[in-house]
């Protein structure tokens, strides 16, 4: 995972974590993300950035939702992604009030996507930087991504790629010249 940029988002970690938590609390009360006015936040928080919010409870995944393309100011994207992770991750029932206590929030702020042009899976495996790269894989309408944090669970590049293919709805041994691959790094805030 990337190191903090001087004056970057990590310098505003407490603010971003507070916005994420308040957005989840607002969602419990109002059924919608916390409305934020980016103009009231520091300039670094007004820059368009893509984020993923990962929620854990008792050390187990409770939701993970985000965006791959920077479309909103960072602080607004955090509010939207936190709400979506708590209430719209289709793998879980919407978060209930009793679950809000003890909820761990992890924010991943994505770098711009970098296309990977590789001729084979072997070349892809040699290009990937374990523990550093997040990966987006697309084949037609099928799409999946793994954040760099997934390397902790899948440290072998071959296994990382195979599991991502399965997540996208493909066979683990699938390869095609039409496969689209992009990598990114993240700034992590917990």
Backbone as ProteinMPNN parsed JSONL, in Angstrom:
{"seq_chain_A": "XXXXXXXXXXXXXXXXXXXXXXXXXXXXXXXXXXXXXXXXXXXXXXXXXXXXXXXXXXXXXXXXXXXXXXXXXXXXXXXXXXXXXXXXXXXXXXXXXXXXXXXXXXXXXXXXXXXXXXXXXXXXXXXXXXXXXXXXXXXXXXXXXXXXXXXXXXXXXXXXXXXXXXXXXXXXXXXXXXXXXXXXXXXXXX", "coords_chain_A": {"N_chain_A": [[0.836, -1.17, 0.0], [0.381, 2.256, -0.614], [2.416, 4.935, 0.619], [1.601, 7.696, 2.775], [0.787, 10.776, 1.2], [2.489, 13.875, 1.48], [0.588, 16.27, 3.095], [-1.571, 15.17, 1.887], [-4.513, 13.064, 1.611], [-4.245, 11.409, 3.87], [-3.39, 13.125, 5.834], [-5.728, 14.139, 6.623], [-7.096, 12.125, 7.845], [-8.607, 11.714, 10.357], [-10.846, 13.387, 9.889], [-11.974, 12.263, 7.551], [-12.603, 9.655, 8.442], [-14.476, 10.342, 10.379], [-16.502, 11.494, 8.78], [-17.263, 9.226, 7.309], [-18.244, 7.536, 9.375], [-20.319, 9.156, 10.393], [-21.929, 9.234, 8.129], [-22.838, 6.622, 7.955], [-24.264, 6.478, 10.375], [-26.174, 8.453, 9.831], [-27.444, 7.172, 7.735], [-28.665, 5.06, 9.11], [-30.621, 6.474, 10.517], [-31.951, 8.051, 8.542], [-31.989, 6.704, 6.139], [-30.406, 7.378, 3.992], [-27.327, 8.618, 2.473], [-25.015, 10.711, 4.325], [-25.456, 14.107, 3.753], [-23.005, 16.16, 2.365], [-21.193, 19.218, 2.189], [-18.789, 19.915, 0.115], [-17.372, 22.335, -0.075], [-16.995, 23.24, 2.472], [-14.88, 21.921, 3.502], [-11.342, 21.082, 3.761], [-9.063, 21.935, 1.063], [-7.734, 19.602, -0.016], [-9.608, 17.644, 0.422], [-11.577, 18.242, -1.28], [-10.865, 17.556, -3.791], [-11.476, 15.549, -6.687], [-11.725, 12.125, -6.105], [-11.558, 8.564, -6.125], [-12.985, 6.115, -3.993], [-12.975, 3.27, -1.773], [-14.86, 1.79, 0.757], [-14.349, -0.288, 3.437], [-15.967, -2.306, 5.68], [-15.717, -3.796, 8.846], [-16.629, -6.131, 11.33], [-16.076, -7.46, 14.428], [-13.697, -8.534, 13.403], [-14.482, -9.599, 10.971], [-15.522, -9.374, 7.569], [-17.979, -6.959, 6.771], [-19.017, -5.381, 4.884], [-18.209, -3.929, 1.736], [-17.776, -1.488, -0.456], [-17.438, 0.7, -3.229], [-15.998, 3.085, -5.515], [-14.426, 3.088, -8.72], [-13.638, 5.063, -10.41], [-12.786, 8.479, -10.24], [-15.204, 10.65, -9.487], [-16.527, 12.291, -7.76], [-15.998, 14.858, -5.233], [-13.493, 14.026, -2.816], [-14.378, 13.916, -0.056], [-17.15, 13.743, -0.361], [-17.362, 11.384, -1.836], [-16.441, 9.544, 0.048], [-18.53, 9.718, 1.951], [-20.677, 8.736, 0.401], [-19.731, 6.142, -0.322], [-19.365, 4.93, 2.202], [-21.986, 4.823, 3.191], [-23.082, 3.131, 1.212], [-21.543, 0.791, 1.599], [-22.464, -0.002, 4.088], [-25.214, -0.36, 3.718], [-25.875, -1.234, 1.137], [-24.35, -3.302, 0.101], [-24.661, -6.161, -1.591], [-24.057, -8.663, -0.653], [-24.667, -8.789, 1.978], [-27.174, -8.31, 4.547], [-28.826, -5.135, 5.045], [-27.106, -2.935, 7.275], [-27.831, -3.06, 10.726], [-29.084, -1.153, 13.598], [-27.965, -2.23, 15.998], [-25.588, -3.273, 15.127], [-23.888, -1.18, 14.61], [-22.244, -0.348, 16.706], [-18.917, -1.01, 17.493], [-18.121, -1.275, 14.886], [-15.661, -1.422, 12.455], [-14.017, 0.846, 10.376], [-12.529, 1.127, 7.263], [-10.808, 3.039, 4.979], [-10.069, 3.242, 1.608], [-8.279, 5.052, -0.627], [-8.178, 5.543, -3.946], [-5.654, 5.542, -6.48], [-5.425, 6.976, -9.811], [-6.634, 4.762, -12.384], [-4.455, 2.51, -14.052], [-3.873, 1.319, -17.193], [-3.05, -2.052, -17.984], [-1.117, -3.556, -20.283], [-0.696, -6.569, -21.427], [0.568, -9.598, -22.835], [0.101, -12.15, -22.04], [-0.975, -14.4, -19.405], [1.188, -15.105, -17.839], [2.886, -12.917, -18.242], [1.312, -10.945, -17.044], [1.328, -11.853, -14.363], [4.02, -11.5, -13.783], [4.192, -8.767, -13.916], [2.564, -7.702, -11.919], [2.565, -6.2, -8.657], [2.816, -7.605, -5.745], [1.002, -6.934, -2.776], [0.986, -4.241, -3.281], [-0.374, -3.464, -5.667], [-3.747, -2.901, -6.631], [-6.233, -4.555, -8.573], [-8.135, -4.413, -11.53], [-10.324, -6.257, -13.474], [-11.754, -6.908, -16.563], [-14.073, -8.391, -18.76], [-15.929, -8.165, -21.382], [-19.174, -7.703, -20.222], [-18.564, -8.598, -17.726], [-16.974, -7.986, -14.64], [-14.538, -7.297, -12.143], [-12.843, -6.447, -9.086], [-9.989, -6.386, -6.972], [-8.868, -4.978, -4.029], [-5.647, -3.719, -2.927], [-5.301, -4.7, -0.312], [-6.241, -7.292, -0.338], [-4.141, -8.909, -0.982], [-3.077, -9.707, 1.435], [-4.574, -11.874, 2.186], [-4.416, -13.454, -0.068], [-1.539, -14.046, -1.016], [-0.056, -15.048, -3.16], [0.597, -14.359, -6.518], [-0.562, -15.74, -8.727], [-2.735, -17.083, -7.541], [-4.132, -14.854, -6.574], [-4.932, -13.595, -8.994], [-6.443, -15.68, -10.154], [-8.548, -15.963, -8.298], [-9.685, -13.431, -8.517], [-10.628, -13.535, -11.147], [-12.626, -15.476, -10.8], [-14.293, -14.083, -9.063], [-15.201, -12.15, -10.818], [-16.805, -13.687, -12.384], [-15.713, -15.5, -14.134], [-13.878, -18.442, -15.24], [-11.2, -19.739, -13.252], [-8.915, -20.369, -14.714], [-9.172, -18.944, -17.014], [-8.239, -17.15, -19.941], [-7.851, -14.536, -22.267], [-7.231, -12.6, -25.221], [-8.836, -10.386, -25.22], [-9.266, -9.588, -22.677], [-9.467, -7.028, -20.327], [-7.32, -5.169, -18.326], [-6.483, -3.334, -15.426], [-4.485, -1.505, -13.135], [-4.061, -0.179, -9.793], [-3.095, 1.872, -7.0], [-3.429, 2.403, -3.443], [-4.189, 4.805, -0.903], [-4.351, 4.143, 2.419], [-6.603, 4.359, 5.112], [-7.359, 3.917, 8.444]], "CA_chain_A": [[0.0, 0.0, 0.0], [1.22, 3.436, -0.769], [2.638, 5.746, 1.804], [0.835, 8.934, 2.724], [1.341, 11.926, 0.492], [2.533, 15.031, 2.371], [-0.566, 17.141, 2.92], [-2.599, 14.438, 1.165], [-5.704, 12.639, 2.333], [-3.904, 10.843, 5.176], [-3.305, 14.233, 6.782], [-7.115, 14.423, 7.015], [-7.692, 10.843, 8.213], [-9.691, 11.802, 11.341], [-12.027, 13.993, 9.271], [-12.588, 11.305, 6.633], [-13.22, 8.595, 9.237], [-15.661, 10.925, 11.006], [-17.538, 11.609, 7.745], [-17.737, 7.872, 7.019], [-19.069, 7.067, 10.502], [-21.553, 9.951, 10.441], [-22.772, 8.855, 6.997], [-23.498, 5.368, 8.345], [-25.255, 6.839, 11.398], [-27.249, 9.158, 9.127], [-28.163, 6.129, 7.001], [-29.529, 4.335, 10.051], [-31.75, 7.342, 10.865], [-32.667, 8.67, 7.418], [-32.013, 5.847, 4.96], [-29.676, 8.032, 2.899], [-25.988, 9.041, 2.902], [-24.85, 12.034, 4.918], [-25.176, 15.152, 2.771], [-21.83, 16.959, 2.72], [-20.876, 20.35, 1.327], [-17.337, 19.889, -0.014], [-16.787, 23.672, 0.077], [-16.717, 23.491, 3.887], [-13.757, 21.066, 3.878], [-10.016, 21.465, 3.269], [-8.896, 21.736, -0.387], [-7.373, 18.213, -0.366], [-10.814, 16.82, 0.521], [-12.496, 18.657, -2.354], [-10.366, 17.01, -5.06], [-12.144, 14.303, -7.077], [-10.988, 10.884, -5.824], [-12.372, 7.35, -5.996], [-12.73, 5.447, -2.715], [-13.686, 2.087, -1.317], [-14.996, 1.685, 2.204], [-14.468, -1.66, 3.915], [-16.474, -2.369, 7.047], [-15.504, -5.064, 9.525], [-17.202, -6.25, 12.664], [-15.476, -8.631, 15.077], [-12.677, -9.078, 12.531], [-15.066, -10.204, 9.776], [-16.054, -8.437, 6.583], [-19.401, -6.621, 6.937], [-19.411, -4.643, 3.689], [-17.122, -3.272, 1.014], [-18.34, -0.884, -1.661], [-16.753, 1.921, -3.605], [-15.973, 3.489, -6.917], [-13.114, 2.958, -9.337], [-13.355, 6.304, -11.133], [-12.985, 9.691, -9.451], [-16.299, 11.457, -10.029], [-17.003, 13.198, -6.713], [-14.966, 15.289, -4.292], [-13.118, 12.958, -1.906], [-15.219, 13.855, 1.14], [-18.483, 13.285, -0.784], [-17.239, 9.985, -2.221], [-16.366, 8.785, 1.301], [-19.887, 9.647, 2.517], [-21.477, 7.843, -0.448], [-19.225, 4.774, -0.236], [-19.628, 4.407, 3.545], [-23.404, 4.47, 3.213], [-23.291, 1.963, 0.344], [-20.942, -0.39, 2.235], [-23.304, -0.395, 5.222], [-26.62, -0.65, 3.405], [-26.141, -1.664, -0.243], [-23.517, -4.429, -0.321], [-25.649, -7.225, -1.802], [-23.655, -9.889, 0.048], [-25.092, -8.689, 3.368], [-28.384, -7.551, 4.858], [-28.461, -3.78, 5.472], [-26.623, -2.81, 8.645], [-28.841, -2.713, 11.723], [-28.58, -0.271, 14.655], [-27.159, -2.955, 16.975], [-24.287, -3.59, 14.534], [-23.086, 0.031, 14.438], [-21.209, -0.348, 17.738], [-17.829, -1.931, 17.201], [-17.877, -1.343, 13.447], [-14.371, -0.876, 12.036], [-14.104, 1.476, 9.061], [-11.264, 1.261, 6.547], [-10.979, 3.828, 3.758], [-9.034, 3.099, 0.585], [-8.376, 6.128, -1.619], [-7.53, 4.966, -5.117], [-4.945, 6.32, -7.5], [-6.06, 6.749, -11.115], [-6.411, 3.438, -12.958], [-3.385, 2.415, -15.041], [-4.068, 0.14, -18.039], [-1.96, -3.018, -18.096], [-1.121, -4.209, -21.59], [0.128, -7.776, -21.311], [0.255, -10.568, -23.886], [-0.198, -13.467, -21.476], [-1.145, -14.411, -17.961], [2.542, -15.118, -17.253], [3.361, -11.525, -18.245], [0.54, -10.249, -16.015], [1.83, -12.265, -13.056], [5.348, -10.895, -13.606], [4.016, -7.316, -13.843], [1.886, -7.33, -10.678], [3.375, -5.929, -7.471], [2.066, -8.101, -4.588], [0.926, -6.04, -1.635], [0.957, -2.846, -3.724], [-1.366, -3.228, -6.72], [-5.114, -3.359, -6.769], [-6.392, -4.977, -9.957], [-9.475, -4.449, -12.129], [-10.353, -7.2, -14.579], [-13.014, -6.801, -17.308], [-14.261, -9.192, -19.968], [-17.301, -7.845, -21.769], [-19.945, -7.129, -19.121], [-18.069, -9.145, -16.466], [-15.977, -7.089, -14.069], [-14.237, -7.487, -10.737], [-11.628, -5.797, -8.594], [-9.456, -6.679, -5.645], [-8.033, -3.94, -3.437], [-4.341, -4.247, -2.518], [-5.399, -5.402, 0.971], [-6.554, -8.703, -0.575], [-2.878, -9.641, -1.011], [-2.84, -10.276, 2.763], [-5.272, -13.162, 2.197], [-3.992, -14.19, -1.265], [-0.221, -13.463, -1.304], [0.505, -15.58, -4.393], [0.028, -13.622, -7.655], [-1.426, -16.622, -9.523], [-3.977, -17.283, -6.791], [-4.791, -13.549, -6.557], [-5.563, -13.401, -10.301], [-7.474, -16.706, -10.339], [-9.702, -15.623, -7.463], [-10.327, -12.25, -9.096], [-11.402, -14.007, -12.3], [-13.845, -16.118, -10.276], [-15.154, -13.008, -8.543], [-15.803, -11.481, -11.983], [-17.71, -14.609, -13.066], [-14.961, -16.271, -15.12], [-13.143, -19.587, -14.712], [-9.893, -19.357, -12.734], [-7.865, -20.543, -15.723], [-9.574, -18.211, -18.22], [-7.376, -16.111, -20.503], [-8.265, -14.107, -23.596], [-6.599, -11.339, -25.611], [-9.778, -9.278, -25.036], [-9.32, -9.271, -21.251], [-8.979, -5.687, -20.0], [-6.716, -5.152, -17.0], [-6.006, -2.039, -14.943], [-4.044, -1.566, -11.751], [-4.1, 1.063, -9.022], [-2.6, 1.776, -5.633], [-4.338, 3.087, -2.529], [-3.836, 5.388, 0.392], [-5.241, 3.466, 3.378], [-6.91, 5.062, 6.357], [-8.152, 3.092, 9.375]], "C_chain_A": [[0.877, 1.227, 0.0], [1.356, 4.179, 0.545], [1.856, 7.042, 1.662], [1.558, 10.005, 1.922], [1.397, 13.083, 1.479], [1.353, 15.953, 2.067], [-1.697, 16.468, 2.169], [-3.738, 14.034, 2.081], [-5.384, 12.09, 3.717], [-3.757, 11.923, 6.237], [-4.692, 14.581, 7.327], [-7.854, 13.16, 7.429], [-8.808, 10.975, 9.249], [-10.982, 12.386, 10.75], [-12.732, 12.988, 8.374], [-13.251, 10.154, 7.386], [-14.489, 9.088, 9.922], [-16.802, 11.043, 9.998], [-18.115, 10.234, 7.43], [-18.664, 7.377, 8.125], [-20.387, 7.835, 10.578], [-22.48, 9.606, 9.283], [-23.517, 7.549, 7.294], [-24.579, 5.652, 9.386], [-26.448, 7.553, 10.771], [-28.101, 8.157, 8.342], [-29.092, 5.338, 7.892], [-30.776, 5.152, 10.392], [-32.606, 7.722, 9.665], [-32.729, 7.802, 6.167], [-31.306, 6.426, 3.75], [-28.287, 8.409, 3.402], [-26.014, 10.431, 3.522], [-24.638, 13.057, 3.811], [-23.969, 15.975, 3.243], [-21.669, 18.086, 1.711], [-19.358, 20.41, 1.219], [-16.67, 21.24, 0.206], [-16.427, 23.983, 1.524], [-15.533, 22.663, 4.398], [-12.462, 21.581, 3.256], [-9.886, 21.171, 1.77], [-8.561, 20.294, -0.791], [-8.593, 17.295, -0.359], [-11.847, 17.17, -0.545], [-12.072, 18.121, -3.713], [-11.133, 15.742, -5.415], [-11.228, 13.101, -6.842], [-11.992, 9.74, -5.738], [-11.991, 6.67, -4.683], [-13.482, 4.121, -2.628], [-13.735, 2.161, 0.194], [-15.187, 0.21, 2.533], [-14.9, -1.599, 5.372], [-16.198, -3.761, 7.601], [-16.141, -4.993, 10.895], [-16.678, -7.55, 13.258], [-14.475, -9.326, 14.15], [-13.189, -9.714, 11.249], [-15.632, -9.124, 8.863], [-17.543, -8.233, 6.811], [-19.923, -5.807, 5.757], [-18.188, -4.012, 3.052], [-17.685, -2.796, -0.318], [-17.543, 0.377, -1.96], [-16.852, 2.19, -5.084], [-14.544, 3.364, -7.431], [-12.685, 4.227, -10.064], [-13.66, 7.494, -10.232], [-14.05, 10.554, -10.12], [-16.785, 12.517, -9.044], [-15.814, 13.727, -5.917], [-14.726, 14.175, -3.26], [-14.08, 12.834, -0.726], [-16.635, 13.371, 0.789], [-18.436, 11.815, -1.183], [-17.161, 9.095, -0.981], [-17.758, 8.638, 1.914], [-20.75, 8.669, 1.734], [-21.046, 6.383, -0.284], [-19.487, 4.152, 1.136], [-21.09, 3.986, 3.675], [-23.648, 3.194, 2.414], [-22.705, 0.702, 0.968], [-21.822, -0.907, 3.366], [-24.681, -0.908, 4.798], [-26.88, -1.226, 2.018], [-25.221, -2.768, -0.752], [-24.44, -5.639, -0.387], [-25.275, -8.54, -1.131], [-24.173, -9.932, 1.476], [-26.448, -8.006, 3.462], [-27.951, -6.135, 5.233], [-28.065, -3.757, 6.956], [-27.762, -2.409, 9.574], [-28.238, -1.859, 12.819], [-27.672, -0.984, 15.657], [-25.759, -3.262, 16.444], [-23.359, -2.376, 14.436], [-21.975, 0.123, 15.481], [-20.158, -1.379, 17.37], [-17.52, -2.093, 15.724], [-16.536, -0.689, 13.136], [-14.505, -0.362, 10.613], [-12.706, 1.623, 8.485], [-11.548, 1.98, 5.23], [-9.789, 3.575, 2.848], [-9.272, 4.184, -0.456], [-7.534, 5.698, -2.812], [-6.77, 5.986, -5.942], [-5.728, 6.17, -8.802], [-5.705, 5.356, -11.64], [-5.343, 3.507, -14.042], [-3.619, 1.164, -15.884], [-2.824, -0.742, -18.043], [-2.1, -3.711, -19.441], [-0.134, -5.365, -21.506], [-0.347, -8.781, -22.354], [-0.146, -11.929, -23.339], [-0.423, -13.349, -19.979], [0.218, -14.416, -17.269], [3.111, -13.702, -17.189], [2.62, -10.701, -17.196], [1.102, -10.566, -14.635], [3.192, -11.645, -12.762], [5.258, -9.384, -13.411], [3.422, -6.872, -12.509], [2.873, -7.162, -9.528], [2.58, -6.368, -6.233], [2.149, -7.137, -3.407], [0.809, -4.575, -1.999], [-0.216, -2.589, -4.665], [-2.748, -3.742, -6.365], [-5.291, -3.688, -8.238], [-7.856, -4.961, -10.343], [-9.365, -5.345, -13.348], [-11.723, -7.087, -15.249], [-12.976, -7.717, -18.524], [-15.709, -9.013, -20.373], [-18.01, -7.162, -20.614], [-19.463, -7.628, -17.757], [-16.92, -8.287, -15.95], [-15.77, -7.413, -12.601], [-12.98, -6.728, -10.369], [-11.26, -6.364, -7.245], [-8.612, -5.494, -5.228], [-6.677, -4.545, -3.061], [-4.381, -5.032, -1.204], [-5.693, -6.888, 0.794], [-5.28, -9.549, -0.665], [-2.574, -10.279, 0.341], [-3.452, -11.673, 2.857], [-4.82, -14.059, 1.055], [-2.624, -13.677, -1.71], [0.433, -13.948, -2.593], [-0.186, -14.918, -5.589], [-0.92, -14.49, -8.478], [-2.774, -16.822, -8.827], [-4.798, -15.988, -6.746], [-5.577, -13.344, -7.858], [-6.676, -14.422, -10.527], [-8.731, -16.38, -9.541], [-10.433, -14.382, -7.982], [-11.141, -12.635, -10.323], [-12.705, -14.648, -11.835], [-14.823, -15.064, -9.754], [-15.885, -12.307, -9.686], [-16.766, -12.388, -12.743], [-17.048, -15.44, -14.151], [-14.348, -17.504, -14.447], [-11.754, -19.115, -14.263], [-8.769, -19.469, -13.749], [-8.164, -19.795, -17.022], [-8.489, -17.225, -18.646], [-7.854, -15.803, -21.91], [-7.534, -12.818, -23.937], [-7.541, -10.143, -25.449], [-9.927, -8.876, -23.561], [-8.727, -7.881, -21.018], [-8.516, -5.674, -18.554], [-6.231, -3.751, -16.669], [-5.541, -2.227, -13.505], [-4.118, -0.181, -11.128], [-3.443, 0.807, -7.68], [-3.598, 2.513, -4.745], [-3.57, 3.761, -1.406], [-4.833, 4.769, 1.362], [-5.379, 4.28, 4.64], [-7.771, 4.136, 7.209], [-8.295, 3.803, 10.701]], "O_chain_A": [[1.978, 1.226, 0.55], [0.526, 4.062, 1.446], [1.492, 7.437, 0.554], [2.783, 10.118, 1.965], [0.453, 13.272, 2.247], [1.149, 16.363, 0.924], [-2.689, 17.12, 1.841], [-3.91, 14.579, 3.171], [-6.165, 12.281, 4.648], [-3.978, 11.662, 7.419], [-4.815, 15.234, 8.363], [-9.083, 13.11, 7.378], [-9.877, 10.399, 9.048], [-12.079, 11.93, 11.076], [-13.956, 12.868, 8.424], [-14.342, 9.721, 7.014], [-15.465, 8.347, 10.035], [-17.946, 10.726, 10.322], [-19.331, 10.092, 7.298], [-19.744, 6.858, 7.847], [-21.444, 7.244, 10.798], [-23.699, 9.676, 9.434], [-24.681, 7.393, 6.927], [-25.686, 5.124, 9.29], [-27.595, 7.292, 11.134], [-29.325, 8.278, 8.291], [-30.194, 4.979, 7.477], [-31.863, 4.593, 10.539], [-33.834, 7.722, 9.748], [-33.451, 8.132, 5.226], [-31.567, 6.022, 2.617], [-28.074, 8.514, 4.61], [-26.923, 11.222, 3.27], [-23.725, 12.896, 3.001], [-23.928, 16.428, 4.387], [-21.973, 17.925, 0.529], [-18.697, 20.903, 2.134], [-15.517, 21.291, 0.633], [-15.637, 24.892, 1.781], [-15.218, 22.698, 5.588], [-12.482, 22.409, 2.345], [-10.532, 20.253, 1.264], [-9.059, 19.815, -1.81], [-8.61, 16.281, -1.056], [-12.86, 16.486, -0.696], [-12.826, 18.216, -4.682], [-11.415, 14.933, -4.531], [-10.096, 13.069, -7.324], [-13.135, 9.934, -5.327], [-10.82, 6.65, -4.304], [-14.478, 3.895, -3.315], [-12.759, 2.551, 0.837], [-16.066, -0.455, 1.985], [-14.275, -0.926, 6.192], [-16.41, -4.769, 6.927], [-16.186, -3.94, 11.531], [-16.822, -8.615, 12.659], [-14.409, -10.554, 14.112], [-12.408, -10.312, 10.508], [-16.147, -8.104, 9.32], [-18.287, -9.192, 7.017], [-21.125, -5.57, 5.642], [-17.25, -3.61, 3.74], [-18.026, -3.597, -1.189], [-17.039, 1.038, -1.052], [-17.668, 1.609, -5.799], [-13.582, 3.515, -6.678], [-11.496, 4.436, -10.304], [-14.678, 7.511, -9.54], [-13.821, 11.119, -11.189], [-17.381, 13.518, -9.442], [-14.744, 13.118, -5.922], [-15.659, 13.467, -2.882], [-14.549, 11.734, -0.435], [-17.248, 12.654, 1.58], [-19.375, 11.071, -0.898], [-17.746, 8.012, -0.958], [-18.127, 7.548, 2.351], [-21.471, 7.864, 2.322], [-21.884, 5.495, -0.127], [-19.8, 2.965, 1.221], [-21.39, 2.917, 4.207], [-24.336, 2.285, 2.879], [-23.315, -0.363, 0.874], [-21.916, -2.116, 3.579], [-25.245, -1.789, 5.447], [-27.996, -1.667, 1.741], [-25.302, -3.138, -1.923], [-24.947, -6.093, 0.639], [-26.106, -9.445, -1.051], [-24.129, -10.979, 2.122], [-26.83, -7.23, 2.587], [-26.825, -5.943, 5.693], [-28.634, -4.481, 7.774], [-28.559, -1.529, 9.251], [-27.018, -1.828, 12.973], [-26.698, -0.392, 16.121], [-24.839, -3.489, 17.23], [-22.161, -2.538, 14.201], [-20.886, 0.614, 15.183], [-20.488, -2.498, 16.977], [-16.735, -2.963, 15.349], [-16.3, 0.461, 13.507], [-15.043, -1.05, 9.745], [-11.81, 2.17, 9.128], [-12.423, 1.574, 4.465], [-8.638, 3.681, 3.272], [-10.327, 4.233, -1.089], [-6.323, 5.514, -2.695], [-7.186, 7.136, -6.083], [-6.61, 5.317, -8.889], [-4.62, 4.838, -11.376], [-5.321, 4.437, -14.848], [-3.571, 0.055, -15.354], [-1.697, -0.251, -18.099], [-3.101, -4.38, -19.698], [1.082, -5.176, -21.512], [-1.524, -8.808, -22.711], [-0.67, -12.768, -24.072], [-0.103, -12.332, -19.365], [0.379, -13.792, -16.22], [3.743, -13.328, -16.202], [3.221, -9.857, -16.531], [1.326, -9.663, -13.829], [3.483, -11.302, -11.616], [6.147, -8.783, -12.808], [3.738, -5.787, -12.021], [3.872, -7.874, -9.432], [1.762, -5.603, -5.723], [3.211, -6.604, -3.086], [0.559, -3.741, -1.128], [-0.961, -1.625, -4.493], [-2.909, -4.856, -5.868], [-4.566, -3.151, -9.076], [-8.715, -5.429, -9.595], [-8.441, -5.217, -14.151], [-12.747, -7.164, -14.57], [-11.966, -7.8, -19.224], [-16.609, -9.621, -19.794], [-17.523, -6.164, -20.082], [-19.917, -7.123, -16.73], [-16.019, -7.91, -16.698], [-16.717, -7.764, -11.896], [-12.157, -6.405, -11.226], [-12.126, -6.774, -6.472], [-7.742, -5.049, -5.976], [-6.572, -5.76, -2.894], [-3.572, -5.938, -1.007], [-5.417, -7.674, 1.701], [-5.324, -10.761, -0.452], [-1.881, -11.295, 0.394], [-2.91, -12.55, 3.53], [-4.834, -15.284, 1.183], [-2.546, -12.938, -2.692], [1.38, -13.326, -3.073], [-1.414, -14.914, -5.668], [-1.981, -14.018, -8.887], [-3.826, -16.738, -9.462], [-6.022, -16.026, -6.868], [-6.747, -12.964, -7.826], [-7.741, -14.071, -11.036], [-9.846, -16.505, -10.048], [-11.658, -14.296, -7.893], [-12.238, -12.112, -10.52], [-13.764, -14.394, -12.407], [-16.029, -15.154, -9.981], [-17.044, -11.918, -9.544], [-17.469, -11.929, -13.643], [-17.73, -16.02, -14.995], [-14.31, -17.588, -13.22], [-11.201, -18.183, -14.846], [-7.777, -18.746, -13.66], [-7.476, -19.996, -18.023], [-7.893, -16.548, -17.808], [-8.22, -16.709, -22.659], [-7.243, -12.02, -23.046], [-7.094, -8.999, -25.531], [-10.642, -7.925, -23.247], [-7.614, -7.594, -21.459], [-9.237, -6.117, -17.66], [-5.647, -3.066, -17.508], [-6.124, -3.005, -12.749], [-4.221, 0.835, -11.815], [-3.259, -0.341, -7.276], [-4.509, 3.173, -5.245], [-2.476, 3.35, -1.021], [-6.041, 4.862, 1.145], [-4.406, 4.819, 5.167], [-8.793, 3.63, 6.746], [-8.926, 3.277, 11.618]]}, "name": "protein", "num_of_chains": 1, "seq": "XXXXXXXXXXXXXXXXXXXXXXXXXXXXXXXXXXXXXXXXXXXXXXXXXXXXXXXXXXXXXXXXXXXXXXXXXXXXXXXXXXXXXXXXXXXXXXXXXXXXXXXXXXXXXXXXXXXXXXXXXXXXXXXXXXXXXXXXXXXXXXXXXXXXXXXXXXXXXXXXXXXXXXXXXXXXXXXXXXXXXXXXXXXXXX"}
